[in-house]
Amino acid sequence: MDNLTDMTIAAAREGLRRGEFSATELTEAYLVSIEASNGAINAYVLVTHEIAREMARGADDRLRRGEGRALEGIPLGIKDMFCTRAGITQAGSRILNSFKPSYESTVSSNLWSDGAVMLGKLNMDEFGMGSSNETSCFGPTINPYRIKGTDIPLTAGGSSGGSAAAVAARLCAGALGTDTGGSIRQPGALTGIVGIKPTYGRCSRWGMIAFVSSLDQAGPMARTVRDCAIVLESMAGYDPKDSTSVDMPVPAYESALTGDVKGTRIGIPKEYRLDSMPAEIEQIWQRGIDWLRDAGAEIVDVSLPHTRYALPAYYILAPAESSSNLLRYDGVRYGFRAEGDDIVSMYENTRTIGFGPEVKRRIMIGTYVLSSSFCSDHYLKARKVRTLIHQDFERAFEKVDVLLTPVTPSAAFPLGTSTLDPVRMYHNDIFTVAVNIAGLPAMVVPSGVNADGLPLGLQVIGRAFDEPTLFRVGEVLESAAGPLPRPDVWWR
Ligand code: GLN
């Protein structure tokens, strides 16, 4: 039998159904790995041992009775952005210190209703703000991959860095992430795993800590395209508790994996070819184009003329909405409270101590762009850009079925290299934010390693609610690229 923690979700599902091993054995194998590895990787901020064991026992009972559900006995990790009844939920922030929600997010509760086992909560940038997991109050997650022959700690990406590293280092079979401007796709690319940001409205946001309500979306992160299809099918669906969730049937994503892309039209947006782009990113993109062409797809050049405005617009819209979402953390209702001489100084001290520097920067930018004197110069202009970006994609999708682009402007970078320069950090999101602005689905597929042995990924962007085509194209790319070389295990 394979090492249990090396199995894909699809393989583990079969093994469990056939009784080759139990959910308890599978869960224990992951708990042992986490115990041995988390000190070095820092992917989990909380391990829910007892709950995991109890859920695994329940799964074993149902499997024995032949009543196994879609994810029965599959151990998953949950980004700390999701409110869970088990343990605490902090979204990587000191201000939510020991916050214990009394309810479960819809998406995680959908997973538990399908039989999944909760291993614990995963590290992330504070409130999702960051691209390197370095803004977390729990310290950064470390990428399992290293530059060949060195031991320099590299970022696992962000904000879902804990989810990405946990999947890559075999500390869970799959994980929940959230993506507001690239937080599933960028860490996925930097750790060599698959992730999908679904169409806005495909998954409920209820019980997910709000960052940018008009952009936030939950999605699965796992080691294969098929595994992501399995988990998304379970997560997705209409939820009356989230008025932006869409009342449309959830397709059978796994059956979209036909392996056939003959005649599928793949758009290559010329604006994604940047002058400053490293040769290795250009090459991986070209390789992806060749793989799909060889598989019978039709390659079409397209233009998304407003692409260069996406990043600036995102860094107005996101701080604006988040500054307003974060108003609720005042020391009265949730988590951390600092002392003060009166109520105003209590608020001030709580927010001064409770929020990290990046969150405070965003609150200041957000309140500035929303202030009555500057609103029309910045926020309203960014809203108009949003419409233009949306129209760019609509026009492109008249000619093509999906778009293929890079995900990140570089492979994983050493920790500490971008933290002093926020604009440099924001630049990591250059290829991912437009998708959120337009509400579209997009997937990261591991596509190779660079000369240093670090993973590189490609992004497939689809029409709204056309996740099935993304999965179909993504799987063809995945099999053309073949499995990535595994990182040398230095962490246990
Ligand atoms: N890196 C982006 C930001 O800092 C996106 C984060 C996300 O998708 N949560 O805002």
Residues whose N, C-alpha, C, O or C-beta is under 5 A from the ligand:
A	BS01	LIG	G128 M129 G130 S131 G158 S159 T178 D179 T180 G181 G182 S183 D429
